Amino acid sequence: MDKYLMVILALLVGAIVGFVVSIIINAIRGKGAENKANKLIDQAKKEAEKQKRDSILQLKEESYKIKQETDNEVKEKKAEIKEQEERLLQREKSLDKREEILQNRDALLDQKDNNLISKQKDIQEKEAKIDEIMKQELEQLENIAKFSKEKAHDLIMKRVEENMSREIAEYIKEKEAEAKLKANETAKNLIVSSMQRYSNDVTNEQTVSTITLPSDEMKGRLIGREGRNIRTIESVTGVDLIIDDTPEAIVISSFDPLRREIAKITIETLIKDGRIHPARIEEVYEKVTNDMNEKITEMGNDACFELGLTKIDPKLVNLIGKLYFRTSYGQNVLQHSKEVAHLCGLMASELGENVSLAKRAGLLHDIGKAIDFEVEGSHVELGEEIGKKYHEDKVVINAIKSHHGDCEAEYIISELVSIADTLSAARPGARNDSLENYIKRLEQLEEIGNSFDGVEKTFAMQAGREVRVMVKPDEIDDTQSYKIAREMKEKIEKDMQYPGTIKITVIRETRAQEEAK
């Protein structure tokens, strides 16, 4: 037991001693750490003070530099301002000098004006004196010659007019004969060759304005309750529907052939569909209009493709397609335009001109007719505006302007378009005309012929294709008959509109008759 107690006591004493030793060691360590911390704090304070001093020095240096730069800028600005002030002073001096010079000039000009006015007065007085002297001399001459100034003037002018008219008529006759010998045969061969090479069927297309109905009951359905259907159709399509006693048929009336065609297709679609009411009418009309626009563009593209033309504005292609729904004297304008383009191309190739440009001018020569139902103005004026709007060549624009003689043809292609237009219109069966128009044309031709002095009688023949003028042989000689023919030609071209050409023949016949008894 004692051993165990001793061991236990020894352990307790050792534990206590170890605990005390550890406390002492920890205390020694804590004091060392505190000393280190104090040292670090002192070092940090010293470093902060050092950095503070460095920052203050740096700030002072930077502020000094900024001050120096500011002072330099101020000096430069002052120098610039001083220089500008010197310039302004120089300008003011120069302006003062200029003002002084201008004042001197004004004074000189005033002086010159006064001198001119006085000289002008002197000249006017001298002219008045000269006029008076000349008047007196003229009166003396008239008294001596016993012939007034007016009579002498009229006599001289009459003699000059007679001599000049005779010489001009003879000159024209000679030049015409010379030109005919050289050009007539060549032109005939060229035109005949072009017409033979371009052979196309003549077709007269009229826009159909009559719709066949499956039964008379459909008329009532088209009219609708209290006429609402027919009112909707007329307001939407812009045409007039004529529903009369004609069995199983209605008539569409409108001056616009395209609008009439759209209305015709719309009504036919409604009849096939069977559903006829205002909402359905508007729906079908919108669909038909869109389809028609696509069809018009397709026809324009087909025409350009057929002629081999490229780089045409899509809107212009649409206008070309619209010509399909335009007729002139019963002739389809799109077909007529294509025919003119083909003829122009053939003649241009013979003459060595630009074939593509000639075809383009021929196709577009009547392009104004595509919108002449919508816009006021002649198709020539509208065609010129369209050509300029879509930046067409100046040759094409001149061909459009000159193909009816509204202005001078400045290019050979313009002349070719005019010739091809006449050929296409004058082909047998190409156009139709009313009896009333024929009668008016004949009467107008005879009136023009009878309006010339010395004409005894005028006869319009061959439906207005030829005019024969009988002149009085005792008043008109052979030379004057040529002059009458030319003047009549110019007057007909100026005052009349006609397809093809008109042949003018002036006849002067002298008969000597005696009776033997």
C-alpha positions in Angstrom: 0.0 0.0 0.0 2.8 2.4 0.9 4.4 1.7 -2.4 1.2 2.5 -4.1 0.7 5.6 -2.1 4.2 6.7 -2.9 3.6 6.1 -6.5 0.3 8.0 -6.5 1.9 10.9 -4.6 4.8 10.9 -7.0 2.4 11.1 -9.9 0.4 13.9 -8.3 3.5 15.8 -7.6 4.7 15.3 -11.2 1.4 16.4 -12.6 1.4 19.5 -10.5 5.0 20.3 -11.4 4.2 19.8 -15.1 1.1 22.0 -14.9 3.1 24.8 -13.2 5.9 24.4 -15.7 3.5 24.6 -18.6 1.8 27.7 -17.1 5.3 29.3 -16.8 6.2 28.4 -20.3 3.0 29.8 -21.8 3.4 33.0 -19.9 6.9 33.4 -21.3 5.6 32.7 -24.8 2.8 35.2 -24.5 5.1 37.9 -23.4 7.4 37.2 -26.5 4.4 37.5 -28.9 3.3 40.7 -27.3 6.8 42.1 -27.8 6.8 41.0 -31.5 3.4 42.6 -32.0 4.6 45.9 -30.5 7.6 45.8 -32.8 5.4 45.2 -35.8 3.0 48.0 -34.9 6.0 50.4 -34.5 7.3 49.3 -37.8 3.8 49.9 -39.5 3.6 53.3 -38.0 7.0 54.2 -39.3 6.1 52.9 -42.7 2.8 54.8 -42.8 4.5 58.1 -41.8 7.1 57.5 -44.5 4.4 56.8 -47.2 2.5 59.9 -46.0 5.5 62.0 -46.4 6.1 60.5 -49.9 2.5 61.1 -50.9 2.6 64.7 -49.8 5.8 65.3 -51.8 4.3 63.6 -54.8 1.1 65.7 -54.5 3.2 68.9 -54.3 5.2 67.9 -57.3 2.0 67.2 -59.4 0.4 70.4 -58.3 3.5 72.3 -59.3 3.4 70.6 -62.7 -0.3 71.4 -63.2 0.3 75.0 -62.2 3.2 75.2 -64.7 1.0 73.7 -67.5 -1.9 76.0 -66.7 0.4 79.0 -66.8 1.7 77.9 -70.2 -1.8 77.5 -71.6 -2.9 80.9 -70.3 0.2 82.4 -72.0 -0.6 80.6 -75.3 -4.3 81.7 -75.1 -3.3 85.3 -74.5 -0.9 85.2 -77.4 -3.7 83.8 -79.7 -6.1 86.4 -78.5 -3.6 89.1 -79.2 -2.9 87.7 -82.6 -6.7 87.6 -83.4 -7.1 91.2 -82.2 -4.3 92.3 -84.5 -6.0 90.4 -87.4 -9.3 92.1 -86.6 -7.6 95.5 -86.6 -6.1 94.8 -90.0 -9.5 93.7 -91.4 -11.1 96.8 -90.1 -8.4 98.9 -91.8 -8.9 97.0 -95.1 -12.7 97.3 -94.9 -12.3 101.1 -94.3 -10.1 101.3 -97.4 -12.6 99.3 -99.5 -15.4 101.4 -98.3 -13.5 104.5 -99.3 -12.7 103.0 -102.8 -16.4 102.0 -103.2 -17.5 105.5 -102.3 -15.1 106.9 -104.9 -16.4 104.4 -107.5 -20.0 105.4 -106.7 -19.1 109.0 -107.3 -17.5 108.2 -110.6 -20.5 106.1 -111.7 -22.9 108.9 -110.8 -20.7 111.2 -112.8 -20.7 108.8 -115.8 -24.5 108.4 -115.5 -25.0 112.1 -115.7 -22.7 112.2 -118.7 -24.5 109.4 -120.4 -27.9 111.0 -119.8 -26.7 114.2 -121.3 -25.2 112.4 -124.3 -28.4 110.3 -124.7 -30.4 113.5 -124.8 -28.1 114.9 -127.5 -28.4 111.7 -129.5 -32.2 111.6 -129.2 -32.3 115.2 -130.4 -30.1 114.4 -133.4 -32.1 111.3 -134.2 -35.3 113.4 -134.1 -33.7 115.9 -136.5 -32.5 113.0 -138.8 -36.0 111.5 -138.8 -37.5 114.8 -139.7 -35.0 115.3 -142.5 -35.6 111.8 -143.8 -39.4 112.3 -143.6 -39.1 115.5 -145.6 -36.8 113.7 -148.2 -39.3 110.8 -148.4 -42.2 113.2 -149.0 -40.1 115.0 -151.7 -39.3 111.6 -153.3 -43.0 110.6 -153.3 -44.0 113.9 -154.8 -41.3 113.5 -157.5 -42.1 109.8 -158.2 -45.9 110.3 -157.7 -45.8 106.9 -155.8 -46.4 106.3 -152.1 -44.1 104.3 -149.9 -46.8 101.8 -149.0 -47.6 101.1 -152.7 -43.9 100.7 -153.5 -43.4 98.3 -150.6 -46.5 96.2 -151.6 -45.4 96.1 -155.2 -41.8 95.0 -154.4 -43.1 92.4 -151.9 -45.6 91.0 -154.4 -42.9 90.6 -157.1 -40.5 89.0 -154.6 -43.2 86.6 -153.3 -44.1 85.6 -156.9 -40.5 85.0 -157.8 -39.6 83.2 -154.6 -42.7 81.0 -154.6 -41.9 79.9 -158.2 -38.3 79.3 -157.4 -39.1 77.4 -154.1 -41.7 75.3 -155.9 -39.3 74.4 -158.7 -36.5 73.6 -156.2 -38.8 71.4 -154.1 -39.9 69.6 -157.3 -36.3 69.0 -158.3 -35.3 67.8 -154.9 -38.3 65.6 -154.5 -37.6 63.9 -157.8 -34.0 63.4 -156.9 -34.8 62.0 -153.5 -37.5 59.7 -154.9 -35.0 58.3 -157.4 -32.6 57.4 -154.7 -34.7 56.6 -151.6 -38.0 55.3 -152.9 -36.8 51.9 -154.1 -34.5 51.4 -151.1 -37.3 52.2 -148.6 -39.8 50.0 -150.4 -37.4 47.1 -150.4 -36.6 47.6 -146.7 -40.2 47.8 -145.6 -41.4 44.9 -147.8 -38.6 42.8 -146.6 -39.4 43.5 -143.0 -43.1 42.8 -143.5 -42.3 39.5 -145.2 -39.9 38.4 -142.5 -42.4 39.2 -139.8 -45.6 37.4 -140.5 -48.2 37.3 -137.8 -51.9 36.6 -137.8 -54.1 39.6 -137.6 -56.4 39.4 -134.6 -59.1 41.7 -133.4 -59.8 41.3 -129.7 -62.8 42.9 -128.1 -63.3 42.8 -124.3 -66.4 40.7 -123.8 -69.0 42.6 -121.7 -71.9 40.1 -121.9 -72.2 37.3 -119.4 -74.4 34.2 -120.1 -76.5 33.0 -117.1 -77.5 29.4 -116.4 -81.1 30.6 -115.8 -83.2 33.7 -115.3 -83.4 32.9 -111.6 -79.7 33.9 -111.3 -80.7 37.5 -112.2 -82.7 37.7 -109.0 -79.8 36.3 -107.0 -77.4 38.8 -108.5 -79.8 41.6 -107.7 -80.3 40.4 -104.1 -82.7 41.4 -101.5 -83.7 45.1 -102.0 -80.8 45.3 -104.6 -78.0 44.9 -102.1 -76.0 42.4 -104.2 -76.0 44.5 -107.4 -75.2 47.7 -105.4 -72.2 45.9 -103.8 -71.0 44.6 -107.2 -71.2 48.0 -108.8 -69.5 49.8 -105.9 -66.7 47.3 -105.5 -65.9 46.7 -109.2 -66.7 50.2 -110.4 -68.8 49.0 -113.4 -72.5 49.3 -114.3 -74.6 46.1 -114.5 -77.4 46.2 -117.1 -80.0 43.6 -116.2 -82.9 43.8 -118.7 -85.4 41.4 -120.4 -82.7 39.7 -122.4 -83.1 36.0 -121.4 -80.2 34.4 -119.5 -77.8 37.3 -120.0 -76.5 40.4 -118.3 -74.4 43.3 -119.7 -71.4 44.9 -118.0 -70.8 48.6 -118.9 -67.5 50.5 -118.2 -65.1 52.7 -120.1 -62.2 50.9 -118.4 -61.6 47.5 -120.1 -59.5 46.1 -117.3 -62.1 47.0 -114.7 -64.7 45.5 -116.9 -62.7 42.2 -117.3 -62.2 41.9 -113.6 -65.9 42.5 -113.0 -66.8 39.8 -115.6 -64.5 37.2 -114.0 -65.8 38.1 -110.5 -69.4 37.7 -111.5 -68.7 34.4 -113.4 -66.9 33.1 -110.3 -69.9 34.0 -108.1 -72.3 32.3 -110.5 -70.3 29.1 -110.4 -69.9 29.2 -106.6 -73.5 29.9 -106.0 -72.9 31.9 -102.8 -73.8 35.5 -103.6 -73.9 38.0 -100.8 -71.9 41.3 -100.1 -69.1 39.7 -98.0 -68.6 37.0 -100.6 -68.6 39.5 -103.4 -65.8 41.5 -101.8 -63.8 38.4 -101.1 -64.1 37.1 -104.6 -63.3 40.5 -106.1 -60.1 40.9 -104.0 -59.0 37.4 -105.1 -59.7 38.1 -108.8 -57.9 41.4 -108.6 -54.8 39.8 -107.1 -54.9 37.0 -109.7 -55.4 39.6 -112.5 -52.3 41.6 -111.3 -50.3 38.4 -111.5 -51.7 37.6 -114.9 -50.9 41.1 -116.1 -47.3 40.9 -114.9 -47.0 37.4 -116.5 -48.2 38.8 -119.9 -45.7 41.7 -119.6 -42.9 39.3 -118.9 -43.9 37.0 -121.8 -43.9 40.0 -124.1 -40.4 41.0 -123.0 -39.1 37.4 -123.2 -40.6 37.1 -126.7 -38.7 40.2 -127.8 -35.5 39.3 -125.9 -35.6 42.5 -123.8 -34.0 42.6 -120.3 -33.4 45.0 -117.4 -37.0 46.4 -117.5 -38.4 47.7 -114.2 -41.0 45.3 -112.7 -43.6 48.1 -112.5 -43.0 48.9 -116.2 -43.5 45.2 -117.0 -46.8 45.4 -115.2 -47.8 48.4 -117.4 -46.8 46.5 -120.5 -49.1 43.7 -119.5 -52.0 46.1 -119.0 -51.8 47.0 -122.7 -53.5 43.6 -123.3 -56.7 45.0 -122.0 -56.5 48.1 -124.2 -57.8 48.3 -127.8 -57.4 50.9 -130.5 -59.8 50.7 -133.4 -60.5 47.1 -132.3 -56.7 46.2 -132.4 -55.2 44.8 -129.2 -52.6 47.4 -128.1 -50.2 44.8 -126.6 -50.3 42.7 -129.8 -49.8 45.9 -131.8 -46.9 47.0 -129.7 -45.1 43.6 -130.1 -45.7 43.8 -133.8 -44.2 47.3 -134.0 -41.2 46.1 -131.9 -40.6 43.1 -134.3 -40.8 45.4 -137.3 -38.5 47.9 -135.8 -36.0 45.2 -134.9 -36.0 43.9 -138.5 -35.6 47.3 -140.1 -32.9 48.3 -137.5 -30.9 45.2 -138.3 -31.0 46.1 -142.0 -29.8 49.6 -141.3 -27.1 48.6 -138.8 -28.8 50.2 -135.8 -29.2 48.9 -132.3 -31.7 46.1 -132.6 -32.5 45.7 -128.9 -33.0 49.4 -128.5 -35.3 49.5 -131.5 -37.4 46.7 -130.2 -37.6 48.4 -126.8 -38.7 51.7 -128.4 -41.3 49.8 -130.5 -42.7 47.9 -127.5 -43.0 51.1 -125.3 -44.2 53.6 -128.0 -47.9 53.2 -126.8 -47.1 52.6 -123.1 -49.2 55.7 -122.2 -52.3 53.8 -123.2 -51.9 51.6 -120.2 -53.0 54.5 -117.9 -54.8 56.9 -120.1 -58.1 55.6 -118.5 -56.8 56.6 -115.1 -54.8 59.8 -115.7 -55.7 62.8 -117.7 -53.6 63.5 -120.8 -52.8 62.1 -124.2 -51.1 58.7 -124.4 -48.1 60.4 -125.9 -47.6 62.8 -123.0 -48.3 60.0 -120.5 -45.8 57.7 -122.3 -43.1 60.3 -122.1 -43.7 60.7 -118.4 -43.5 57.0 -117.9 -40.3 56.7 -119.9 -38.6 59.4 -117.8 -39.9 57.9 -114.5 -38.4 54.6 -115.2 -35.1 56.1 -116.7 -35.6 54.8 -120.2 -33.0 55.7 -122.9 -33.4 59.1 -124.6 -33.9 57.4 -127.9 -36.9 55.5 -126.5 -38.4 58.7 -125.0 -38.0 60.5 -128.3 -39.6 57.6 -130.2 -42.6 57.8 -127.8 -42.9 61.6 -128.3 -42.5 61.6 -132.1 -44.4 58.5 -133.3 -47.6 60.6 -133.9 -45.6 63.7 -135.2 -46.1 65.7 -132.0 -42.4 66.5 -132.1 -39.4 66.0 -134.4 -37.9 62.6 -134.6 -34.2 63.1 -133.6 -33.0 59.5 -134.2 -33.3 56.9 -136.9 -34.9 54.5 -134.5 -37.6 57.1 -133.8 -38.4 57.2 -137.5 -38.4 53.4 -137.6 -41.0 53.3 -134.8 -43.2 55.8 -136.7 -43.0 53.7 -139.8 -43.6 50.4 -138.0 -46.6 51.9 -136.2 -48.1 53.0 -139.5 -47.4 49.5 -141.1 -49.0 47.7 -138.2 -52.1 49.9 -138.2 -52.5 49.9 -142.0 -52.4 46.1 -142.4 -55.6 44.7 -143.9 -58.0 43.8 -141.1 -55.7 45.1 -138.3 -58.1 47.8 -137.3 -61.8 48.6 -137.8 -63.5 51.9 -137.9 -67.0 53.1 -137.8 -68.9 54.5 -140.9 -69.3 57.8 -139.1 -65.6 58.2 -138.6 -65.0 57.4 -142.3 -67.6 60.0 -143.4 -66.0 62.6 -141.1 -62.6 61.9 -142.4 -63.7 62.2 -146.0 -65.5 65.5 -145.4 -62.5 66.9 -143.6 -60.2 65.9 -146.4 -62.4 67.6 -149.0 -62.7 70.7 -146.8 -58.9 71.0 -146.6 -58.5 70.6 -150.3 -61.2 73.2 -151.1 -59.6 75.7 -148.7 -56.7 76.5 -151.2 -57.1 79.3 -153.7 -57.4 78.1 -157.3 -58.9 74.7 -156.4 -62.0 73.8 -158.3 -63.1 70.6 -156.7 -61.7 68.0 -154.2 -62.5 64.3 -154.2 -61.7 61.9 -151.3 -61.4 58.3 -152.5 -60.7 54.8 -151.3 -62.1 55.4 -147.8 -59.9 58.4 -147.3 -56.6 56.8 -148.5 -56.4 59.0 -151.6 -57.4 62.6 -152.4 -57.6 64.1 -155.9 -57.6 67.9 -156.2 -58.8 69.5 -159.4 -57.4 73.0 -159.9 -58.3 75.8 -162.3 -55.8 75.7 -165.1 -56.1 79.5 -165.9 -55.2 80.4 -162.3 -52.7 77.6 -161.3 -49.7 76.6 -163.3 -47.8 73.3 -163.1 -45.3 74.7 -160.6 -48.0 76.0 -158.3 -49.8 72.6 -158.4 -46.7 71.0 -156.7 -46.8 73.7 -154.0 -50.5 73.1 -153.4 -49.8 69.3 -153.0 -47.1 69.9 -150.4 -49.0 72.5 -148.4 -52.1 70.2 -148.4 -49.9 67.3 -147.2 -48.5 69.5 -144.3 -52.0 70.7 -143.3 -53.5 67.1 -143.3 -50.6 65.9 -141.1 -51.1 68.8 -138.7 -54.9 68.8 -138.5 -55.9 65.2 -138.8 -55.5 61.8 -137.1 -55.6 58.8 -139.4 -54.1 55.3 -139.7 -51.8 54.6 -142.6 -51.0 57.1 -145.3 -53.0 59.4 -147.6 -52.0 59.9 -151.2 -52.6 63.5 -152.6 -52.9 64.0 -156.4 -53.3 67.5 -157.8 -54.7 67.5 -161.4 -54.4 70.4 -163.8 -56.0 69.8 -167.1 -56.4 72.2 -170.0 -58.7 71.4 -172.9 -58.8 73.2 -176.2 -62.1 72.7 -178.0 -63.5 74.1 -181.3 -66.5 73.3 -183.4 -66.2 73.1 -187.2 -69.2 74.2 -189.2 
